[in-house]
Amino acid sequence: MTDYGYRMDTISEKPGYGRKMTAKEINDHPLKRYKGSIQVIKTKKELLSAYNELACEKILGFDTETRPAFKKGISYPPALIQLASSKKVYIFQLIYLKFSGKIREILSNSNIVKAGVAVDFDINQLQEMERFQPEGFVDLSDFAKQSGIKNFGLRGLAAVALGFRISKHARTTNWAAKDLTRPQIQYAATDAWVGREIYLTLKNN
């Protein structure tokens, strides 16, 4: 895990702890994205390989992406599930895989931590696709509150806990597209990776 040099005797003085970090303060942080290995999963063979690797992990960053709806009364199911391991980020395209049993097994494994922001909302959306028993989920917003952090969104948590900001430019793109763009893939991978990094940093402070 990256050592960001935080000390417990100075942590209460940092913006985001004594008070909520402002949008300007967040934007003053350097922009960072995930630069490791990313695998977009579309086939059953790729899914099985990913499952075998993920089943050996203890801590995963978790996120989903859903096609945005710009009209009232219209909504869409999750299009992607992202899981960040210690080695790479896996992006599962549900347009090809549906909400596969192998994915549900990982999300139901109590021995694997799945860390993300607003995980209850994501879980509820996934439950509408296929029922499963969620286990091992950690909502980073709740985790942050226990650490005295005043920012609860992923972008704010990244700035407070990790010292950098992440881009949200691709958030309203079409996540249900059959072929994801490189910026979409990078964005989706970064969100899951950051969730894992925040969890590890807060856990060890």
CORTAGI-V404620 format. One record per pair of residues at least 12 apart in sequence whose ideal C-beta (glycine too) atoms are under 6 Angstrom apart, sorted by the first residue. I is the first residue (numbers start at 1). J is the second residue. If there is no record, write none. Layout:
i: {I	I}
j: {J	J}
This chain:
i: {1	4	6	16	16	16	16	17	20	20	21	21	21	21	26	26	26	29	29	29	30	31	32	33	33	34	34	34	37	38	38	38	39	39	40	41	41	42	42	47	47	47	50	51	54	57	59	60	60	60	61	61	61	61	61	61	62	62	63	63	63	63	64	64	64	65	65	65	65	66	66	67	67	67	67	68	77	78	79	79	79	80	80	82	82	84	84	84	89	89	89	91	95	99	99	104	107	108	108	108	110	110	112	113	113	114	114	115	115	115	115	115	116	117	117	117	119	119	140	140	143	144	147	157	158	161	161	162	166	166	170	170	170}
j: {200	163	205	149	150	151	160	148	150	151	151	156	159	160	156	159	165	159	164	165	164	165	164	186	190	189	190	193	88	89	185	189	88	90	91	90	92	93	96	97	100	102	90	102	106	85	113	83	85	114	84	115	192	193	195	196	114	116	82	116	191	192	78	81	122	79	80	175	188	78	79	79	174	175	176	172	129	125	94	175	176	175	188	188	192	192	193	196	189	192	193	188	176	129	130	132	134	132	133	135	135	136	136	136	138	136	137	138	140	195	196	199	195	140	141	154	137	139	157	198	202	157	202	198	194	198	201	197	190	194	183	184	187}
